[in-house]
Amino acid sequence: MAGYRAPVALTIAGSDSGGGAGIEADLKTFAALGVHGVVAVTSVTVQNTLGVYAVHDVPPEIVAKQIEAVVEDMGVDAAKTGMLSSSDIVATVAATLRRYDFPLVVDPVMAAESGAQLLSQDAVEALLEELVPRATLVTPNRMEAERLTGITIRSLEDARRAARLLVEEYGAEAAIVKGGHLGGDESIDVLYYRGTYREYRAPRIRGGCTHGTGCSFSAAVAAELAKGRGLEEAVETAKKLVTMAIEYGLRVGRGSCPVNPLAWLEIDAWKWRVVKNVEKALARLLAGERLVLPYAPEVGINIAEALPLPYARSVDDVAGVLGRVVKTPRGLRAGGPVALGASNHLARLVLAVMRYAPWLRSVVNIRYSPELVEAAESLGYRVARVDRGMEPRETRRAEGGTMEWIARSVFSQRVVDIVYDEGDWGKEPMVRVFGENAIAAVEKLLSVLERAGRR
């Protein structure tokens, strides 16, 4: 839109070579929330998921010039600080920021997830004296709040005392003491702002990825402030984003895996995309009715496409055709619209297959006939047969057990394009065609049907 100016958020922080925290996490968070991110790098760290191995500080005057360069050209709507490393950098950043009046979130980064120290003791004192009074919000975790205030924090009441002290004694406009390290079934953050307390609660995620949580949280608050949101609303959004980022963390490395702030953006985008893909695939299937109709199974046809990993968790993360595609006197008809959670059997099958071949996110079914297998093999597709009579009794009784068994029987050995069975007592024989998305799966099916019609 002509005349539109994107909101700009500035991160003043260290670089994480592992991409999980620091400016790398901040920029991902800014992007997820629709804000243009600019940076002033304070330190270059040598780190990965296992630890921090070296730190090289940027000269303070270069840090200041980075801030000046972006502010004077693009303007900055809000900023955050992260790793500042030394008292000289803290003092320089504080002096530079005093020339500008945009909101500032101070994340008092003192140690890495591995325990490596990222802020010297004299820098802690400089932070309290020179930067905290400039802060719109200070965002310490339990250990950082203890070091800043001298209060031992073991309860929510302790957290309230520390947050209030940072505001009333040290001059921050607001302070939030995060509850990620307090234990319990909930993670409870305590905000002190304008003389009142507010708690932000989320279920504690067991086994999630946590590297970069503090950076992503403070970056999310800064991004929302850059968009003009109120402080309490900004904190609420940040809490939700970080909870999601932990739950859908990125399983990389051999140590503490990084959070995934882009989950905030990507999950909704992928939900829209898979529904649209199935809609397009359904239209293509119905357009090929002449080829499809002779092989329409009595149980109907469905087309399923799952969100990619790590977002695909259940049948609700798989789009399908509500009511399936059925044979009527007037030809093929969809029983209902395309929706997430509309498929059950095929959804369970594709989720199980993705454990072995994550790129095969879609499947479509058709009634088995020998000529379809011959046509598929003549086209060069990889085809596998399963014998439904060999399915263990316990998997038949379990919810979704048959689909799990089919996936394990075939895909644990090799990746194929098509799996077929010749049925069993009360089970219609079926061909299942897999693809990278719903459109690809249906096109693959139609190519097989077309080749079979020529034979």
KAURRA-V380850 format. One record per backbone hydrogen bond with DSSP energy under -0.5 kcal/mol. CO is the residue of the C=O (numbers start at 0). NH is the residue of the N-H. If there is no record, write none. Layout:
CO_NH / CO_NH
//
This chain:
0_3 / 6_35 / 7_76 / 7_77 / 8_37 / 9_79 / 10_12 / 10_39 / 11_81 / 12_41 / 13_22 / 14_16 / 14_44 / 15_18 / 20_15 / 20_23 / 20_24 / 21_25 / 22_26 / 23_27 / 24_28 / 25_29 / 26_30 / 27_31 / 28_32 / 29_34 / 30_33 / 35_8 / 37_10 / 39_12 / 41_57 / 42_14 / 42_44 / 43_55 / 44_16 / 44_46 / 45_52 / 45_53 / 48_255 / 50_47 / 53_45 / 55_43 / 58_61 / 58_62 / 59_63 / 60_64 / 61_65 / 62_66 / 63_67 / 64_68 / 65_69 / 66_70 / 67_71 / 68_72 / 69_73 / 69_74 / 70_74 / 76_102 / 77_9 / 78_104 / 79_11 / 80_106 / 83_85 / 84_119 / 85_89 / 86_90 / 87_91 / 88_92 / 89_93 / 90_94 / 91_95 / 92_96 / 93_97 / 95_98 / 96_99 / 102_78 / 103_105 / 103_135 / 103_136 / 104_80 / 104_106 / 105_107 / 105_138 / 106_108 / 109_117 / 109_118 / 111_114 / 115_111 / 117_84 / 119_123 / 120_124 / 121_125 / 122_126 / 123_127 / 124_128 / 125_129 / 125_130 / 126_130 / 126_131 / 130_133 / 130_134 / 131_134 / 134_172 / 136_105 / 137_175 / 139_177 / 140_144 / 141_145 / 142_146 / 143_147 / 144_148 / 145_149 / 150_152 / 151_153 / 154_158 / 155_159 / 156_160 / 157_161 / 158_162 / 159_163 / 160_164 / 161_165 / 162_166 / 163_167 / 164_168 / 164_169 / 165_171 / 166_170 / 172_193 / 173_137 / 174_191 / 175_177 / 176_189 / 178_181 / 184_203 / 185_187 / 186_188 / 186_201 / 188_190 / 188_199 / 189_176 / 190_192 / 190_197 / 191_174 / 192_195 / 195_192 / 197_190 / 198_200 / 199_188 / 201_186 / 203_205 / 204_207 / 209_212 / 210_258 / 211_215 / 212_216 / 213_217 / 214_218 / 215_219 / 216_220 / 217_221 / 218_222 / 219_223 / 220_224 / 221_225 / 222_226 / 223_228 / 224_227 / 229_233 / 230_234 / 231_235 / 232_236 / 233_237 / 234_238 / 235_239 / 236_240 / 237_241 / 238_242 / 239_243 / 240_244 / 241_245 / 242_246 / 243_247 / 244_259 / 245_208 / 245_248 / 248_250 / 249_251 / 249_257 / 254_256 / 256_209 / 256_210 / 257_249 / 259_262 / 260_263 / 261_264 / 261_265 / 262_266 / 264_268 / 265_269 / 266_270 / 267_271 / 268_272 / 269_273 / 270_274 / 271_275 / 272_276 / 273_277 / 274_278 / 275_279 / 276_280 / 277_281 / 278_282 / 279_283 / 280_284 / 281_285 / 282_286 / 283_287 / 285_288 / 287_290 / 287_291 / 288_292 / 291_294 / 292_295 / 294_366 / 296_299 / 300_324 / 301_364 / 303_362 / 304_318 / 307_310 / 307_311 / 310_312 / 313_316 / 314_317 / 314_340 / 316_306 / 317_340 / 318_304 / 319_321 / 319_338 / 320_323 / 323_325 / 323_334 / 324_300 / 325_327 / 325_332 / 327_330 / 330_327 / 332_325 / 336_321 / 338_319 / 338_341 / 343_347 / 344_348 / 345_349 / 346_350 / 347_351 / 348_352 / 349_353 / 351_354 / 352_355 / 352_356 / 356_359 / 358_360 / 360_305 / 361_434 / 362_303 / 363_432 / 365_430 / 368_371 / 368_372 / 369_373 / 370_374 / 371_375 / 372_376 / 373_377 / 374_378 / 375_380 / 376_379 / 380_382 / 381_416 / 381_417 / 383_419 / 385_387 / 385_421 / 386_389 / 387_390 / 391_394 / 391_395 / 392_396 / 393_397 / 397_400 / 399_403 / 400_404 / 401_405 / 402_406 / 403_407 / 404_408 / 405_409 / 406_410 / 406_411 / 407_411 / 409_412 / 409_413 / 416_433 / 417_383 / 418_431 / 419_385 / 420_429 / 423_426 / 425_427 / 426_423 / 428_367 / 429_420 / 430_365 / 431_418 / 432_363 / 434_361 / 436_440 / 437_441 / 438_442 / 439_443 / 440_444 / 441_445 / 442_446 / 443_447 / 444_448 / 445_449 / 446_450 / 447_451 / 448_452 / 449_453 / 450_453 / 450_454 / 451_454
//
